[in-house]
Amino acid sequence: MKVCTDSCLFGGYIADKIEKKIITPKRILDIGSGTGLLSLMIAQKSEAMIDAVEIDKNAFIQTKDNFSQSRWSQRLHAFHHDIKEWNSSLKYDFIISNPPFFENDLKSENANKNVAKHDDTLTLKQLLLSVKNNLHIKGNFAVLLPFHRMEFFKVLCAENNFHVKEELLIKQTPKHSYFRGILFFGTTRRQVISKELIIKNTEGMYTEDFNFLLNDYYLNE
């Protein structure tokens, strides 16, 4: 699967919080790792042990290969598994997921893309149950979602005693509507911090906020 801009933002945003010690996870679970992008970005800014679970065999192989070639390989572990059946004896203090986005939408002829983008293999309800089963009692989790699914997921989480701590609303340009959101959840109720990030300005150039989050990961200027 191709690396998406919003996925890079997700990884960069979480990694920045870890680097600034706003969050200090010791053990992280990446649900639906894809190519391993999120885990690799976070590994560069933390000392955490990271387990990445991926149901698609080819994506798992890609994750495992990417992990093995990185300098952080000793802290990165890939597992070919269905998260709904994941039964680790460990509890994680931070869980991240860029879950399948679309429910009952038109599908691609590419089966791997359907697994990655549609929630046939992992609905939001199933994702939340997996989070509950694997999260430490004082842990937190973060997800990247389409903007139009955010309210549904917030309500679902509230019904399960998870509360929004922070949300980052993402636009392609100032003229566009929000299309993605990054949500942080915890078990304690608090005033929600709401922020906005715009990827490109009216001239089509990446914004300062975008460059700040991703500049450390660029190989070339």
Secondary structure as a PSIPRED ss2 file (coil, helix, strand):
# PSIPRED VFORMAT (PSIPRED V4.0)

   1 M C   1.000  0.000  0.000
   2 K C   1.000  0.000  0.000
   3 V C   1.000  0.000  0.000
   4 C C   1.000  0.000  0.000
   5 T H   0.000  1.000  0.000
   6 D H   0.000  1.000  0.000
   7 S H   0.000  1.000  0.000
   8 C H   0.000  1.000  0.000
   9 L H   0.000  1.000  0.000
  10 F H   0.000  1.000  0.000
  11 G H   0.000  1.000  0.000
  12 G H   0.000  1.000  0.000
  13 Y H   0.000  1.000  0.000
  14 I H   0.000  1.000  0.000
  15 A H   0.000  1.000  0.000
  16 D H   0.000  1.000  0.000
  17 K H   0.000  1.000  0.000
  18 I H   0.000  1.000  0.000
  19 E H   0.000  1.000  0.000
  20 K C   1.000  0.000  0.000
  21 K C   1.000  0.000  0.000
  22 I C   1.000  0.000  0.000
  23 I C   1.000  0.000  0.000
  24 T C   1.000  0.000  0.000
  25 P C   1.000  0.000  0.000
  26 K C   1.000  0.000  0.000
  27 R E   0.000  0.000  1.000
  28 I E   0.000  0.000  1.000
  29 L E   0.000  0.000  1.000
  30 D E   0.000  0.000  1.000
  31 I E   0.000  0.000  1.000
  32 G C   1.000  0.000  0.000
  33 S C   1.000  0.000  0.000
  34 G C   1.000  0.000  0.000
  35 T C   1.000  0.000  0.000
  36 G C   1.000  0.000  0.000
  37 L H   0.000  1.000  0.000
  38 L H   0.000  1.000  0.000
  39 S H   0.000  1.000  0.000
  40 L H   0.000  1.000  0.000
  41 M H   0.000  1.000  0.000
  42 I H   0.000  1.000  0.000
  43 A H   0.000  1.000  0.000
  44 Q C   1.000  0.000  0.000
  45 K C   1.000  0.000  0.000
  46 S C   1.000  0.000  0.000
  47 E C   1.000  0.000  0.000
  48 A C   1.000  0.000  0.000
  49 M E   0.000  0.000  1.000
  50 I E   0.000  0.000  1.000
  51 D E   0.000  0.000  1.000
  52 A E   0.000  0.000  1.000
  53 V E   0.000  0.000  1.000
  54 E E   0.000  0.000  1.000
  55 I C   1.000  0.000  0.000
  56 D C   1.000  0.000  0.000
  57 K H   0.000  1.000  0.000
  58 N H   0.000  1.000  0.000
  59 A H   0.000  1.000  0.000
  60 F H   0.000  1.000  0.000
  61 I H   0.000  1.000  0.000
  62 Q H   0.000  1.000  0.000
  63 T H   0.000  1.000  0.000
  64 K H   0.000  1.000  0.000
  65 D H   0.000  1.000  0.000
  66 N H   0.000  1.000  0.000
  67 F H   0.000  1.000  0.000
  68 S H   0.000  1.000  0.000
  69 Q C   1.000  0.000  0.000
  70 S C   1.000  0.000  0.000
  71 R C   1.000  0.000  0.000
  72 W C   1.000  0.000  0.000
  73 S H   0.000  1.000  0.000
  74 Q H   0.000  1.000  0.000
  75 R H   0.000  1.000  0.000
  76 L E   0.000  0.000  1.000
  77 H E   0.000  0.000  1.000
  78 A E   0.000  0.000  1.000
  79 F E   0.000  0.000  1.000
  80 H E   0.000  0.000  1.000
  81 H C   1.000  0.000  0.000
  82 D C   1.000  0.000  0.000
  83 I H   0.000  1.000  0.000
  84 K H   0.000  1.000  0.000
  85 E H   0.000  1.000  0.000
  86 W C   1.000  0.000  0.000
  87 N C   1.000  0.000  0.000
  88 S C   1.000  0.000  0.000
  89 S C   1.000  0.000  0.000
  90 L C   1.000  0.000  0.000
  91 K C   1.000  0.000  0.000
  92 Y E   0.000  0.000  1.000
  93 D E   0.000  0.000  1.000
  94 F E   0.000  0.000  1.000
  95 I E   0.000  0.000  1.000
  96 I E   0.000  0.000  1.000
  97 S E   0.000  0.000  1.000
  98 N C   1.000  0.000  0.000
  99 P C   1.000  0.000  0.000
 100 P C   1.000  0.000  0.000
 101 F C   1.000  0.000  0.000
 102 F E   0.000  0.000  1.000
 103 E C   1.000  0.000  0.000
 104 N C   1.000  0.000  0.000
 105 D C   1.000  0.000  0.000
 106 L C   1.000  0.000  0.000
 107 K C   1.000  0.000  0.000
 108 S C   1.000  0.000  0.000
 109 E C   1.000  0.000  0.000
 110 N C   1.000  0.000  0.000
 111 A H   0.000  1.000  0.000
 112 N H   0.000  1.000  0.000
 113 K H   0.000  1.000  0.000
 114 N H   0.000  1.000  0.000
 115 V H   0.000  1.000  0.000
 116 A H   0.000  1.000  0.000
 117 K H   0.000  1.000  0.000
 118 H E   0.000  0.000  1.000
 119 D C   1.000  0.000  0.000
 120 D C   1.000  0.000  0.000
 121 T C   1.000  0.000  0.000
 122 L C   1.000  0.000  0.000
 123 T C   1.000  0.000  0.000
 124 L H   0.000  1.000  0.000
 125 K H   0.000  1.000  0.000
 126 Q H   0.000  1.000  0.000
 127 L H   0.000  1.000  0.000
 128 L H   0.000  1.000  0.000
 129 L H   0.000  1.000  0.000
 130 S H   0.000  1.000  0.000
 131 V H   0.000  1.000  0.000
 132 K H   0.000  1.000  0.000
 133 N H   0.000  1.000  0.000
 134 N H   0.000  1.000  0.000
 135 L E   0.000  0.000  1.000
 136 H E   0.000  0.000  1.000
 137 I E   0.000  0.000  1.000
 138 K E   0.000  0.000  1.000
 139 G E   0.000  0.000  1.000
 140 N E   0.000  0.000  1.000
 141 F E   0.000  0.000  1.000
 142 A E   0.000  0.000  1.000
 143 V E   0.000  0.000  1.000
 144 L E   0.000  0.000  1.000
 145 L E   0.000  0.000  1.000
 146 P E   0.000  0.000  1.000
 147 F H   0.000  1.000  0.000
 148 H H   0.000  1.000  0.000
 149 R H   0.000  1.000  0.000
 150 M H   0.000  1.000  0.000
 151 E H   0.000  1.000  0.000
 152 F H   0.000  1.000  0.000
 153 F H   0.000  1.000  0.000
 154 K H   0.000  1.000  0.000
 155 V H   0.000  1.000  0.000
 156 L H   0.000  1.000  0.000
 157 C H   0.000  1.000  0.000
 158 A H   0.000  1.000  0.000
 159 E H   0.000  1.000  0.000
 160 N C   1.000  0.000  0.000
 161 N C   1.000  0.000  0.000
 162 F C   1.000  0.000  0.000
 163 H E   0.000  0.000  1.000
 164 V E   0.000  0.000  1.000
 165 K E   0.000  0.000  1.000
 166 E E   0.000  0.000  1.000
 167 E E   0.000  0.000  1.000
 168 L E   0.000  0.000  1.000
 169 L E   0.000  0.000  1.000
 170 I E   0.000  0.000  1.000
 171 K E   0.000  0.000  1.000
 172 Q C   1.000  0.000  0.000
 173 T C   1.000  0.000  0.000
 174 P C   1.000  0.000  0.000
 175 K C   1.000  0.000  0.000
 176 H C   1.000  0.000  0.000
 177 S C   1.000  0.000  0.000
 178 Y E   0.000  0.000  1.000
 179 F E   0.000  0.000  1.000
 180 R E   0.000  0.000  1.000
 181 G E   0.000  0.000  1.000
 182 I E   0.000  0.000  1.000
 183 L E   0.000  0.000  1.000
 184 F E   0.000  0.000  1.000
 185 F E   0.000  0.000  1.000
 186 G E   0.000  0.000  1.000
 187 T C   1.000  0.000  0.000
 188 T C   1.000  0.000  0.000
 189 R C   1.000  0.000  0.000
 190 R C   1.000  0.000  0.000
 191 Q C   1.000  0.000  0.000
 192 V C   1.000  0.000  0.000
 193 I E   0.000  0.000  1.000
 194 S E   0.000  0.000  1.000
 195 K E   0.000  0.000  1.000
 196 E E   0.000  0.000  1.000
 197 L E   0.000  0.000  1.000
 198 I E   0.000  0.000  1.000
 199 I C   1.000  0.000  0.000
 200 K E   0.000  0.000  1.000
 201 N C   1.000  0.000  0.000
 202 T C   1.000  0.000  0.000
 203 E C   1.000  0.000  0.000
 204 G C   1.000  0.000  0.000
 205 M C   1.000  0.000  0.000
 206 Y E   0.000  0.000  1.000
 207 T C   1.000  0.000  0.000
 208 E H   0.000  1.000  0.000
 209 D H   0.000  1.000  0.000
 210 F H   0.000  1.000  0.000
 211 N H   0.000  1.000  0.000
 212 F H   0.000  1.000  0.000
 213 L H   0.000  1.000  0.000
 214 L H   0.000  1.000  0.000
 215 N H   0.000  1.000  0.000
 216 D H   0.000  1.000  0.000
 217 Y H   0.000  1.000  0.000
 218 Y C   1.000  0.000  0.000
 219 L C   1.000  0.000  0.000
 220 N C   1.000  0.000  0.000
 221 E C   1.000  0.000  0.000
